[in-house]
Amino acid sequence: MITVKQAGFTTKDQVAILNALDFDVHTGECIVICGPSGSGKSTLFNVLNGLYPELYEGEVTGSWRVFDQQLPAADFATYIEKFGVVFQNPKTHFFTTDVLSELAFVMENFGYESAVIRQRVAQQIKDFALEPIQDASVFSLSGGQKQQVSIAAATMLAPKLVLLDEPASNLDFTALKRLKEALLKLKAQGVTILIAEHRLAYLVDIADHFFVFANGQMIRKFTTKQMLALTPSEHQALGLRQLVDTKDTVDPLIQPATISLTFEEVRYRYRKQKEWALSIPSLTINNQEIIGITGENGAGKSTFFQVLSGLVRLKKGQISLNGDVMKAKARIDACFFVMQDVNLQLFFETVRKELLVKAKVPERFDEICERFNLTSLLDRHPHTLSGGEKQRVVIASAILSGKKILLFDEPTSGLDFKNMMQVSALLRELAEQGLMILVISHDQEFLNQTAHRILQFEKGQIIAG
């Protein structure tokens, strides 16, 4: 299926992103590409799917053979029809405005008959449990729901080879289970699957091999049995997440409660919706705990942050800070919201400028850059970075903003083990300094390391915590 010999990729600026790659992937195998952020995983996929150098300048070196065809492909359109591709940012997949049209678009683009398209769309809706959102606008979906739709759309043509780049990054536990079931079904059908991933635990029953990348090279190759035999310290040395979730005891914070938020009869719903997207009769939280927010995709978690941060105005109720009612502008002034899609928060031409333009504590610039491994990236354009690197830039911006309430929506999406642990340690450090930290996450490994209290959302309400 895939044979790569002494292969690499060099950008137009003569930067070697991949080099000296040697591996084979057989038909029907599931291969997990893992390793630290920025190690070349996404670039590998973009060479395999033909985007490099078809759409992006650069030189493919060595021997790359896919489907017995030498890359770069002579006929890109015919070549890519055999692929299913899911990128890190699901928004880059969407060409239409609603879920049903998005699923149908792929087959319409290749001229399939309407009856065949309708039958296939119905099957994908069932396989990926998309019935509740099948008539929804893609703009109203949560990050995890967008990811589910992207994966369903990418497999509409029953491809022979599927490339998934961080498919679990924004998925809740139920959606992750559905993804796993879909991958097992694809594998049973003989589809070859390559997955670039940091969250590894859900892949134990699917993967045949784990290819570990670092600095553009494949440094190790493990079977699943060999991966399971690695000790926690060996996983950490390779920059990998654990294969088994373990619950750690999070030490309590020492500092007294200086920030207290009270929610009273808080209600919010989106335009044209009958049901409340958020309904909180009463809630009090303070900065003596790092608060974790969990729940299924679309349960109201991001809406909760939008309301708290002042990005949307309350329909009913009030939020108070230390007893004083906060209007929307006061909440904006008090909160920094790190969004799920960090691309929406990158505005400037260099990482340095991104971090410094609105920094209220610039004296911490060097320290934060070092802590987040950003020093070597300061002169890069933010949108040339990997997904994990972008995430670190925006989190660093939040810290440098000097605001007292920091809201993080999936802060470890796209982060490897080392950077996940750095985020966890830094959030605790910030909490010890008196800041209030709230974190939405589906990353159980991260929550186990970080949160003192978990608020579980369901249908816009807090059902536990």
C-alpha positions in Angstrom: 0.0 0.0 0.0 2.7 2.5 1.1 6.4 2.2 0.7 8.7 5.0 1.8 12.5 4.8 1.2 15.1 7.4 2.2 12.4 10.0 1.8 11.9 13.5 2.9 10.3 16.9 2.3 12.1 20.3 2.1 10.2 23.6 2.0 10.8 26.3 -0.6 13.1 28.0 2.0 15.3 24.8 2.1 14.1 23.8 5.5 14.0 20.0 5.9 10.8 19.1 7.6 11.0 15.4 7.0 14.2 13.4 6.3 15.6 9.8 6.1 12.1 8.1 6.4 12.0 4.4 5.8 8.8 2.4 6.4 6.1 0.2 4.8 2.4 0.2 5.5 0.4 -2.9 4.3 -3.2 -2.9 3.1 -5.7 -3.0 5.9 -3.3 -2.0 8.6 -3.9 0.8 11.1 -0.8 2.8 11.8 -0.6 5.5 14.6 1.8 8.3 13.9 2.8 9.8 17.3 5.4 12.0 18.8 6.0 15.5 20.0 4.1 18.5 18.4 6.0 19.9 15.4 7.8 16.6 14.7 6.5 16.3 11.1 3.3 14.3 11.4 1.0 16.7 9.5 3.7 17.3 6.9 3.9 13.5 6.4 0.2 13.3 5.7 0.3 16.3 3.3 3.0 14.5 1.2 1.0 11.2 1.2 -2.2 12.9 0.2 -0.4 14.9 -2.6 -1.0 18.4 -1.2 2.8 18.7 -1.1 3.9 19.8 -3.6 0.6 20.0 -5.6 -0.6 23.0 -3.7 2.3 24.0 -1.5 5.8 24.8 -2.7 8.6 22.4 -1.7 10.6 19.4 -2.8 9.6 15.8 -2.2 12.8 13.7 -2.0 13.6 10.0 -2.0 11.1 7.3 -2.9 7.4 7.7 -2.0 5.1 5.0 -3.4 1.3 4.9 -2.6 -1.1 2.6 -4.5 2.0 1.5 -6.5 2.2 5.0 -7.8 5.3 7.2 -7.4 4.8 10.6 -5.7 4.3 13.4 -6.6 1.2 12.0 -8.4 1.0 12.7 -12.1 -2.8 13.0 -12.0 -3.7 14.5 -8.6 -7.5 14.5 -9.1 -7.6 10.7 -9.8 -5.1 10.0 -7.0 -6.9 11.9 -4.3 -10.2 10.2 -5.1 -8.9 7.1 -3.3 -8.3 9.0 -0.1 -10.3 10.0 2.9 -8.5 12.9 4.7 -9.3 14.7 8.0 -7.2 17.7 8.9 -6.5 19.0 12.4 -8.9 21.9 12.0 -12.3 20.5 10.9 -13.5 23.9 9.7 -11.1 23.6 6.7 -13.2 20.7 5.4 -16.5 22.5 5.0 -17.8 23.7 1.6 -21.5 24.0 2.4 -23.6 25.4 5.2 -25.5 22.4 6.6 -24.6 18.8 7.6 -26.6 16.9 5.0 -25.2 19.0 2.2 -21.7 18.7 3.5 -21.9 14.9 3.4 -23.4 14.9 0.0 -20.9 17.4 -1.5 -18.0 14.9 -1.9 -20.0 12.5 -4.0 -21.7 15.3 -5.9 -18.3 16.6 -6.8 -17.4 13.3 -8.5 -20.7 13.0 -10.3 -22.5 10.3 -8.5 -26.3 9.8 -9.1 -28.7 11.4 -6.6 -30.2 8.0 -5.4 -26.7 6.6 -4.6 -25.7 9.8 -2.8 -28.9 9.8 -0.6 -28.4 6.1 0.3 -24.7 6.7 1.3 -25.6 9.9 3.3 -28.2 7.9 5.2 -25.7 5.2 6.0 -23.1 7.7 7.2 -25.7 9.4 9.4 -26.4 6.1 11.0 -22.8 4.9 11.4 -21.6 8.1 13.0 -24.8 8.7 15.1 -25.4 12.1 13.5 -29.2 12.0 13.6 -29.5 14.8 16.2 -27.5 17.2 14.1 -28.3 16.0 10.5 -30.3 19.2 9.7 -28.1 21.6 11.6 -26.0 24.4 10.2 -22.3 23.6 10.3 -21.8 27.0 11.9 -23.9 26.0 15.0 -21.9 22.8 15.7 -19.6 22.4 18.6 -15.9 21.6 17.9 -16.4 17.9 18.5 -19.6 17.8 16.3 -17.6 19.4 13.5 -15.0 16.8 13.9 -17.6 14.0 13.6 -19.1 15.5 10.5 -15.6 15.9 8.9 -14.8 12.2 9.5 -18.1 11.1 8.1 -17.6 13.3 5.0 -14.1 12.1 4.5 -15.3 8.5 4.3 -18.3 9.1 2.0 -16.5 7.5 -1.0 -15.5 4.4 0.8 -11.8 5.2 0.4 -9.0 2.6 0.3 -6.7 4.8 2.5 -7.8 7.2 5.3 -5.5 9.8 6.9 -6.8 11.2 10.2 -4.9 14.1 11.8 -5.7 14.4 15.5 -9.3 13.1 15.0 -9.9 12.8 18.8 -8.7 16.3 19.7 -12.1 17.8 20.4 -14.3 14.7 21.0 -16.1 13.8 24.2 -16.1 10.3 25.6 -19.3 9.2 23.8 -18.1 10.6 20.5 -14.7 9.0 21.0 -16.4 5.7 21.5 -18.3 6.2 18.2 -15.0 7.2 16.4 -13.4 4.0 17.7 -16.4 1.9 16.4 -16.2 3.6 13.0 -12.5 3.0 12.8 -12.9 -0.7 13.7 -15.6 -1.0 11.0 -13.3 0.6 8.4 -10.5 -1.7 9.3 -12.8 -4.7 9.1 -13.6 -3.6 5.5 -9.9 -3.7 4.7 -9.4 0.1 4.7 -5.8 1.2 5.5 -5.8 3.8 8.2 -3.1 6.2 9.3 -3.8 8.3 12.4 -1.6 11.2 13.7 -2.6 11.3 17.4 -1.6 12.3 20.9 -4.5 10.7 22.7 -3.4 7.1 22.4 -5.5 5.1 24.8 -8.6 4.7 22.5 -6.4 3.2 19.8 -5.1 0.2 21.7 -7.7 -2.2 20.2 -7.3 -0.8 16.7 -3.6 -0.1 16.0 -1.2 -2.6 14.4 1.9 -0.4 14.8 2.9 2.9 16.4 5.4 5.0 14.5 7.2 7.5 16.8 8.4 10.7 15.1 10.8 13.3 16.4 12.4 16.2 14.5 11.1 15.0 11.1 12.4 11.4 11.5 10.8 8.1 12.5 12.8 7.2 15.6 11.0 4.1 16.8 8.4 1.5 15.6 6.4 -0.5 18.0 3.6 -3.1 17.8 0.7 -2.5 20.1 2.0 -5.2 22.5 5.4 -3.5 22.6 3.8 -0.2 23.3 1.8 -1.6 26.2 4.9 -3.1 27.7 6.6 0.3 27.9 6.9 1.8 31.4 5.5 5.3 32.1 9.0 6.8 32.2 9.7 5.3 28.7 6.5 6.8 27.4 7.5 10.2 28.8 11.0 9.9 27.3 9.4 9.5 23.9 7.1 12.4 24.5 4.0 10.1 24.4 0.8 10.0 26.3 -0.2 7.0 28.4 -2.1 4.1 26.9 -4.1 3.6 30.1 -5.9 6.5 32.0 -5.0 6.7 35.7 -6.6 8.9 38.3 -4.2 11.0 40.2 -4.8 12.9 43.5 -4.6 16.6 42.8 -3.0 18.5 45.7 -5.2 21.3 47.1 -4.3 24.9 46.5 -2.9 26.8 49.4 -3.9 30.4 48.8 -7.2 31.8 50.3 -10.3 32.5 48.1 -10.0 36.0 46.7 -12.2 35.6 43.6 -15.7 34.3 44.0 -18.2 34.0 41.1 -21.9 33.5 41.7 -24.4 32.6 39.1 -28.1 33.2 39.8 -30.9 32.1 37.5 -28.6 32.4 34.5 -30.3 31.6 31.2 -29.2 31.9 27.6 -30.5 30.6 24.2 -29.4 31.1 20.7 -31.5 32.9 18.1 -34.3 30.8 16.7 -33.8 28.1 19.4 -36.7 27.2 21.7 -34.7 25.4 24.3 -32.2 27.0 26.7 -28.6 26.4 25.6 -27.6 27.3 29.1 -29.6 27.1 32.3 -27.9 27.5 35.7 -30.3 28.2 38.6 -27.5 28.6 41.2 -23.7 28.1 41.2 -20.8 29.5 43.3 -17.2 28.8 42.4 -13.9 30.4 43.6 -10.2 30.4 42.9 -9.3 27.9 45.6 -10.0 25.2 43.0 -9.1 24.6 39.4 -12.5 23.9 37.8 -12.8 21.3 35.1 -15.8 21.4 32.8 -17.0 18.2 31.1 -19.9 16.9 29.1 -20.8 15.7 25.7 -20.3 17.8 22.6 -23.1 20.4 22.4 -23.9 20.1 26.1 -23.4 23.9 26.7 -19.8 24.0 27.9 -18.6 26.6 25.4 -21.8 28.6 25.8 -21.1 28.7 29.5 -17.7 30.3 28.7 -19.1 32.7 26.2 -21.6 34.0 28.7 -19.0 34.2 31.5 -16.5 36.0 29.4 -19.1 38.5 28.1 -19.0 37.5 24.5 -22.7 37.0 24.6 -25.3 38.9 26.7 -27.4 37.1 29.2 -31.1 36.7 28.5 -31.9 36.2 32.1 -30.2 36.1 35.5 -26.9 37.7 36.7 -23.3 36.9 37.4 -21.5 38.5 40.4 -17.8 38.8 41.1 -17.2 39.0 44.9 -20.8 40.2 45.4 -20.8 42.8 42.6 -23.0 42.2 39.6 -21.0 42.1 36.4 -22.4 43.4 33.1 -21.0 42.1 29.8 -18.2 44.7 29.5 -17.0 44.0 33.1 -16.9 40.3 32.3 -14.9 41.0 29.1 -12.4 43.1 31.2 -12.0 40.4 33.8 -11.7 37.2 31.6 -9.4 35.9 28.9 -11.1 33.1 26.9 -8.8 30.7 25.0 -11.1 29.4 22.4 -11.3 25.8 21.0 -10.4 27.1 17.5 -7.2 29.0 18.3 -6.9 30.2 14.7 -9.6 32.8 15.6 -7.2 34.4 18.1 -4.1 34.7 15.9 -4.0 38.2 14.3 -0.4 39.3 13.8 2.5 38.5 11.5 4.9 37.1 14.1 4.5 35.1 17.2 6.5 37.8 19.1 4.0 40.5 18.2 1.1 38.1 18.9 2.4 37.7 22.5 3.4 41.3 23.2 0.8 43.6 21.6 -1.7 43.3 24.5 0.6 41.9 27.2 0.0 43.5 30.6 2.8 41.6 32.2 5.6 41.8 29.5 8.2 41.2 32.2 7.2 37.5 32.1 7.7 37.3 28.3 11.0 35.4 28.3 9.9 33.1 31.1 6.6 32.1 29.4 8.3 31.7 26.0 10.8 29.3 27.6 8.2 27.4 29.5 6.1 26.9 26.3 9.0 26.2 24.0 8.2 29.2 21.9 11.6 31.0 21.8 12.6 29.4 18.5 9.2 30.3 17.0 9.1 34.0 17.8 9.9 35.3 14.3 7.5 32.8 12.6 4.1 33.7 11.3 1.6 32.1 13.7 -0.4 30.5 10.9 2.7 28.5 9.7 2.8 26.7 13.1 1.5 23.2 13.9 -1.8 22.9 15.7 -0.1 22.2 19.0 2.3 25.1 18.6 -0.6 27.5 17.8 -2.3 26.3 21.0 0.7 27.1 23.1 1.0 30.6 21.6 -2.6 31.5 22.5 -2.3 30.0 26.0 0.9 32.1 26.5 -1.0 35.2 25.4 -3.7 34.5 28.0 -1.1 34.4 30.7 0.6 37.6 29.5 -2.7 39.4 29.4 -2.7 39.9 33.1 -6.4 39.1 33.5 -7.6 37.5 36.7 -10.1 34.9 35.3 -8.7 32.6 32.6 -11.0 30.3 30.6 -9.5 27.5 28.6 -11.6 25.5 26.0 -9.7 22.3 25.3 -6.2 23.7 26.0 -4.5 20.4 25.4 -6.0 19.8 22.0 -3.1 18.9 19.8 -0.6 18.8 22.6 1.9 16.1 23.3 2.7 14.6 26.7 5.4 17.1 27.6 3.4 20.2 26.7 0.3 18.8 28.3 2.2 18.4 31.6 3.6 21.9 31.2 0.1 23.3 30.7 -1.1 21.4 33.8 1.8 22.6 35.9 1.5 26.2 34.7 -2.3 26.3 35.3 -1.6 25.2 38.9 1.1 27.8 39.3 -1.3 30.5 38.0 -3.9 29.3 40.4 -1.4 29.4 43.3 -0.8 33.1 42.3 -4.5 33.8 42.9 -5.9 33.6 39.4 -9.1 31.8 38.7 -8.8 28.9 36.3 -11.7 27.2 34.5 -10.9 24.5 31.9 -13.2 22.7 29.4 -11.7 19.4 28.4 -12.4 15.9 27.1 -8.8 15.0 27.9 -9.2 12.7 30.9 -5.4 12.3 31.4 -5.1 16.1 31.6 -8.1 16.5 33.9 -6.8 13.8 36.2 -3.5 15.7 36.6 -5.1 19.2 36.9 -8.7 19.7 38.2 -9.9 19.8 41.8 -13.6 20.0 40.9 -15.5 18.8 37.9 -18.7 20.4 36.6 -20.5 18.1 34.3 -22.9 19.6 31.8 -25.8 18.0 30.0 -28.3 19.9 27.8 -27.2 23.2 29.1 -27.5 22.3 32.8 -24.9 21.2 35.4 -25.8 17.7 36.4 -22.9 17.0 38.7 -20.2 18.9 40.5 
